[in-house]
Amino acid sequence: MKRFALGVSAFCLFGFAGSGAKADTYKYETPAPPGVAIPDTVDTRLGTLHFFGGFPDSASVDKLYDNLDFQHAVEAYLLALPVVSQAANRDNILTIGPANTTVPIWESTVDARTVELTANNAPYTWVWIDLRDGPLVVEVPPKVLGAADDMWYQWVGDVGIMGPDKGEGGKYLFLPPGWKGEVPQGYYVMRPGSYSVWIPWRTFLVDGDPKPGVELVKKTLEIYRLGDVNPPKLNFVDMSGKPFNMVAPADYRFWEQLNKVVQDEPTEEVDATTLGFWNSIGIAKGKPFAPDERMKKILTEAAAVGDATVRAIMYRWRGSDGYWYPDDPKSHWRVGFIGGYKFEDEGARLLNGYSGFFFYATAVAPAMDMKIVGEGPQFLAMFVDSEGDALDGGKTYKLHLPPNIPVKNFWSVIVYDNQTRSMLQTDQQFPTAKPRGSNSTPTARPTSILAPSPRQARRTTGCRPCPAGAGTFCFVSMARRNLSSTRAGGRAKSNPRRKTRRSVAYA
């Protein structure tokens, strides 16, 4: 004990000597290179910080910790966007009925009343399963295109056309995280990193009719425990035309949803740095999330700044890697996946591409990012007009499509709202510039896709009256209110003769 006390005293004396008045020279002095010592005052965006021989005063300590907690919280927000997006999706779906037996299905295709991140006007089936009680078998119907993602928004595997069943349908065995039991033969095995798993797929229209594909799903889909002889009856709930929201909040509730997922799910699949950011704001496995008033204020502001930041990232991307035609300065067509479906480059997470995507869109799978002709979908997005201004629903825009675009199953242009990143809500049920179910090759005929009034839109093939405000626009997935485009890699021109017709795109 005496030796310990002497050691502390010696340490304290050393620290004091370093901060006292300096003699001209010391016998054991090493000249300090520039940048090692901090001045007594430092002017920063936090205000003036004060130090005594390198030691911050109390007021500076308070400022610095507030700033540190705020920085950690904003980064924690950006890293948690995929998780909270999944939580909002799952939690809202489970208000319809329990997992494993409730199957939301958009029998007449998704329309503008469904508030979900960049959903297409297609017949979707939305399956949420829960593996807490053991493995589950999902008998996937034939002729579907889908995938499975876990709660951390990690791709688990494809199902249907791009999956191992090749569109013939098949039995998929989903195993709980850490499963050590026997794995029987005869199944396509999936190993998610969470108990909750999302399995969405789309069916296809037959001669413009969604009914054949929907009926095939309802006839052949089964979900049951491994070994069950009598699968439970599924409750199919038609979601078409029903007001329903699955988009996550961007306020203090964001943190509560994140904490719930961290407490409920295994975290082994989450990297240590991400868990560290969440831990730094009080969200950690097995610990209560109970921020004090100071921290609640910081977290509330951080959610607002995080939401604002990711909007800047997505809508005003900086860098050529976010564009389909980076060599054409007049082309603003954006890519969806920066760094592939994992958002990585040489093992490094591309943070802006990662957070930007999960703010705006949903579902990840390798097939969504394939660049192989005839395989997988292609997504282009437009957020500004030909002059680089935000798209405005109070103006009229035209999109000119080049002829002979290679289309195998379908193509569409959909208008989304920049606020909700969901289909634009007006009096038009389907805010699309292409009739549902069409897979014909687009011609070079101009297609007006956004107009502020029925009169101005009377000769269009797509979206009509729109409220003024900002929006975005995609070619296969597209965004809402402010809509205009350049051609795919081409240029747009303004029409000075008509104030309402802001820009025209040419093939």
Residue pairs with C-beta under 8 A, 6 or more apart in sequence:
18 53
18 54
19 52
19 53
19 54
19 55
20 53
37 54
38 51
38 54
39 51
40 50
40 51
40 52
41 48
41 49
41 50
41 51
42 48
42 49
42 51
43 49
46 63
46 64
46 67
47 63
49 56
49 60
49 63
49 64
50 56
50 57
50 59
50 60
51 57
51 60
56 64
66 294
66 298
69 280
69 281
69 295
69 298
70 298
70 301
70 302
70 305
72 277
72 280
72 281
73 281
73 298
73 299
73 302
73 303
73 306
74 302
74 305
74 306
74 309
75 277
76 277
76 278
76 280
76 281
76 283
76 302
77 254
77 302
77 303
77 306
77 307
78 306
78 309
78 310
78 351
78 355
79 274
79 277
79 278
79 351
79 354
79 355
80 254
80 258
80 278
81 310
81 355
81 358
81 359
82 152
82 153
82 354
82 358
83 151
83 152
83 153
83 258
83 261
84 248
84 254
84 257
84 258
84 261
85 117
85 153
85 247
85 248
85 358
85 362
86 149
86 151
86 152
86 153
86 196
86 198
86 261
87 151
87 248
87 257
87 258
87 260
87 261
88 246
88 247
88 248
88 249
88 257
89 116
89 198
89 246
89 362
90 99
90 128
90 151
90 196
90 198
91 257
92 244
92 245
92 246
93 102
93 104
93 126
93 128
93 246
94 102
94 128
96 102
96 104
96 237
97 235
97 237
99 128
99 129
99 130
99 196
100 128
100 129
100 130
100 136
100 223
100 232
101 223
101 232
101 233
101 234
101 235
102 128
102 234
102 235
102 237
103 125
103 126
103 127
103 221
103 223
103 234
103 235
103 236
103 237
104 125
104 126
104 237
104 239
105 123
105 124
105 125
105 126
105 214
105 217
105 218
105 236
105 237
105 238
105 239
106 114
106 122
106 123
106 124
106 125
106 238
106 239
106 240
107 123
107 210
107 211
107 214
107 238
107 240
108 123
108 210
108 238
108 240
108 241
109 121
109 122
109 123
109 124
109 210
109 240
109 430
109 436
110 116
110 119
110 120
110 121
110 122
110 123
110 124
110 239
110 240
110 423
111 121
111 240
111 241
111 423
111 429
111 430
112 422
112 423
112 424
112 425
112 426
112 428
112 429
112 430
112 431
113 241
113 242
113 243
113 244
113 425
114 239
114 242
114 244
114 246
114 422
114 423
115 243
115 244
115 245
115 246
115 247
115 420
115 422
116 244
116 245
116 246
116 247
116 362
116 422
117 246
117 247
117 360
117 361
117 362
117 421
117 422
118 360
118 361
118 362
118 414
118 416
118 421
118 422
118 474
118 477
118 479
119 362
119 422
119 423
120 202
120 412
120 414
120 476
120 477
121 412
121 414
121 423
121 430
121 432
121 436
122 202
122 203
122 410
123 202
123 203
123 204
123 205
123 210
123 213
123 214
124 200
124 201
124 202
125 144
125 146
125 200
125 201
125 202
125 203
125 217
125 221
126 198
126 200
126 239
127 138
127 198
127 199
127 200
127 201
127 221
127 223
128 196
128 197
128 198
128 199
129 136
129 138
129 174
129 196
129 197
129 199
129 223
130 195
130 196
130 197
131 174
131 175
131 176
131 177
131 192
131 195
131 196
131 197
132 176
132 195
133 225
134 176
134 225
134 226
135 173
135 174
135 175
135 176
135 179
135 181
135 225
135 226
136 173
136 174
136 223
136 224
136 225
136 226
137 171
137 172
137 173
137 174
137 187
137 222
137 223
137 224
137 225
137 226
137 228
138 159
138 171
138 172
138 174
138 199
138 221
138 222
138 223
139 169
139 170
139 171
139 172
139 220
139 221
139 222
139 223
140 146
140 159
140 160
140 163
140 165
140 169
140 170
140 171
140 172
140 199
140 201
140 221
141 160
141 169
141 203
141 216
141 217
141 219
141 220
141 221
142 160
142 165
142 167
142 168
142 169
142 216
142 220
143 160
143 161
143 167
143 169
143 203
143 204
143 213
143 216
144 159
144 160
144 161
144 167
144 201
144 202
144 203
144 213
144 217
145 160
145 161
145 162
145 201
145 202
145 204
145 367
146 158
146 159
146 160
146 163
146 199
146 200
146 201
146 202
147 155
147 156
147 157
147 158
147 159
147 162
147 163
147 199
147 200
147 201
147 363
147 364
147 365
147 367
147 368
148 155
148 156
148 157
148 158
148 159
148 172
148 174
148 190
148 192
148 197
148 198
148 199
149 155
149 156
149 197
149 198
149 363
149 364
149 365
150 156
150 192
150 193
150 194
150 196
150 197
150 198
150 269
151 193
151 194
151 195
151 196
151 197
151 261
151 265
152 193
152 194
152 265
152 269
152 270
153 358
153 364
154 192
154 193
154 269
154 364
155 341
155 364
155 365
155 366
156 174
156 190
156 191
156 192
156 193
156 197
157 163
157 164
157 172
157 188
157 190
158 164
158 365
158 366
158 367
159 165
159 170
159 172
159 199
159 201
160 167
160 201
161 167
162 365
162 367
162 375
162 376
163 170
163 188
164 170
164 188
165 188
169 220
170 188
171 186
171 187
171 188
172 187
172 188
172 189
172 190
173 183
173 184
173 187
173 188
173 189
173 190
173 226
174 190
174 192
174 197
175 183
175 189
175 190
175 191
175 192
176 195
177 191
177 192
177 193
177 194
177 195
177 266
177 268
177 269
178 266
178 268
179 191
183 189
184 226
190 197
193 266
193 268
193 269
194 265
194 266
194 269
195 264
195 265
195 266
196 264
196 265
200 363
203 210
203 213
203 214
203 216
203 217
204 213
204 409
204 410
205 213
205 410
205 436
205 437
206 212
206 213
207 437
208 435
208 436
208 437
208 438
209 437
210 437
218 236
221 234
222 231
222 234
223 231
223 232
223 234
224 231
224 232
241 429
247 420
247 421
247 422
248 254
248 257
249 257
250 303
250 304
250 306
250 307
251 300
251 303
251 304
252 296
252 299
252 300
252 303
254 303
255 281
255 283
255 289
255 299
255 303
256 289
258 278
258 283
259 283
259 289
262 278
262 283
262 284
262 285
263 285
263 286
267 275
267 285
275 284
278 284
281 291
281 295
281 299
282 289
282 290
282 291
282 295
283 289
291 299
307 359
310 355
310 356
310 359
311 359
311 418
313 352
313 355
313 356
313 359
314 356
314 359
314 360
314 383
315 383
315 384
315 390
315 418
315 472
316 383
317 323
317 334
317 352
317 356
320 326
321 335
321 338
321 353
322 334
322 335
322 338
322 353
323 331
323 332
323 333
323 334
323 335
324 331
324 333
324 334
324 335
324 380
324 488
324 489
325 331
325 333
325 488
325 489
328 489
328 490
328 491
330 386
330 486
330 490
330 491
330 492
331 486
331 487
331 488
331 489
331 490
331 491
332 382
332 383
332 384
332 386
332 388
332 485
332 486
333 380
333 381
333 382
333 475
333 485
333 486
333 488
333 489
334 380
334 381
334 382
334 383
335 379
335 380
335 381
336 357
336 361
336 368
336 369
336 379
336 381
336 477
337 343
337 353
337 357
337 368
337 369
338 350
338 352
338 353
338 356
338 357
339 345
339 349
339 350
339 353
339 354
340 366
340 369
341 364
341 365
341 366
341 368
341 369
343 349
343 350
343 353
343 354
343 357
344 350
357 364
359 421
360 381
360 421
360 479
361 421
361 477
367 375
367 376
367 377
368 376
368 377
368 379
369 376
370 376
371 378
373 406
374 406
374 408
377 476
378 476
379 474
379 475
379 476
379 477
380 474
380 475
380 476
380 477
380 488
381 472
381 473
381 474
381 475
381 477
381 478
381 479
382 391
382 472
382 473
382 474
382 475
382 478
382 479
382 483
382 484
382 485
382 486
383 390
383 391
383 418
383 472
383 473
383 479
383 482
384 390
384 391
384 482
384 484
385 391
385 397
385 482
385 483
385 484
385 485
385 492
385 502
385 503
386 484
386 485
386 486
386 491
386 492
386 493
386 494
386 503
386 504
386 505
387 492
387 494
387 502
387 503
389 482
389 502
390 418
390 470
390 471
390 482
391 397
391 450
391 470
391 471
391 472
391 473
391 479
391 481
391 482
391 483
391 484
392 468
392 469
392 470
392 471
392 481
392 482
392 483
392 502
393 424
393 450
393 452
393 466
393 467
393 468
393 469
393 471
393 480
393 481
393 482
393 483
394 452
394 466
394 467
394 468
394 469
395 450
395 452
395 482
395 484
395 500
395 501
395 502
396 448
396 450
396 451
396 452
396 456
396 457
396 498
396 500
396 501
396 502
397 448
397 449
397 450
397 473
397 483
397 484
397 485
397 501
397 502
397 503
397 504
397 505
398 446
398 447
398 448
398 449
398 484
398 501
398 503
398 504
398 505
399 413
399 433
399 446
399 447
399 448
399 449
399 473
399 484
399 485
399 505
400 444
400 446
400 447
400 487
400 504
400 505
400 506
400 507
401 442
401 443
401 444
401 447
401 487
401 488
401 507
402 442
402 444
402 487
402 488
402 507
403 441
403 442
403 443
403 444
403 507
404 441
405 411
405 441
405 442
406 441
407 439
407 440
407 441
407 442
408 439
409 439
410 437
410 438
410 439
411 434
411 438
411 439
411 442
411 475
411 476
412 432
412 433
412 434
412 436
412 476
412 478
413 432
413 433
413 434
413 447
413 449
413 462
413 473
413 474
413 475
413 476
413 478
414 423
414 431
414 432
414 433
414 474
414 477
414 478
415 423
415 424
415 431
415 432
415 433
415 449
415 450
415 462
415 463
415 466
415 471
415 473
415 478
415 479
415 480
415 481
415 483
416 422
416 423
416 424
416 431
416 471
416 472
416 473
416 474
416 477
416 478
416 479
416 480
417 423
417 424
417 425
417 471
417 479
417 480
417 481
418 469
418 470
418 471
418 472
418 479
418 480
418 481
418 482
419 469
419 480
420 480
421 479
421 480
422 480
423 430
423 431
423 480
424 431
424 463
424 466
424 471
424 480
424 481
426 463
426 464
426 465
426 466
426 467
427 464
427 465
428 463
428 464
428 465
430 436
431 462
431 463
431 480
432 462
432 463
433 447
433 449
433 460
433 461
433 462
433 463
434 442
434 461
434 462
435 461
444 507
446 504
447 460
447 461
447 462
448 457
448 459
448 460
448 461
448 462
449 460
449 462
449 463
449 473
449 483
450 462
450 463
450 466
450 471
450 473
450 483
450 484
451 457
451 460
451 463
451 464
451 465
451 466
451 500
452 465
452 466
452 468
452 500
453 465
454 464
454 465
456 500
457 463
457 464
457 465
463 483
466 480
466 481
466 483
467 481
468 481
469 481
469 482
470 481
470 482
471 479
471 480
471 481
471 482
471 483
472 478
472 479
472 480
472 481
472 482
472 483
473 479
473 480
473 482
473 483
473 484
473 485
475 485
475 488
484 492
484 502
484 503
484 505
485 492
485 503
485 505
486 492
486 505
487 505
487 506
487 507
488 507
490 505
490 506
490 507
491 505
491 506
492 503
492 504
492 505
492 506
493 503
493 504
493 506
494 502
494 503
494 504
495 501
495 502
495 503
495 504
